[in-house]
Amino acid sequence: MSETESVPPQISPEEVAERRDDSLFVLDVRNEDDVEEWNIDGSRNLPIYDELLDEEAEDLELGPNNCAAN
């Protein structure tokens, strides 16, 4: 087994936007203030990040295909 530390891949918002095509849906769960600072062109924002960190995340309503409902 390799002793090399695994580092998660990093990609800039610009690179994601460049790679994005009509088949890719980018859901940004950050708070609206964070999204206003920077975002990925064509992404959709559903500001539930804080809820996901809370123990109450199990209370999120799920819509079709287990996606969070608006």
Secondary structure, 3 states (H helix, E strand, C coil): CCCCCCCCCCCCHHHHHHHCCCCCCCEECCCHHHHHHCCCCCCEECCCHHHHHCHHHHHCCECHHHCECC
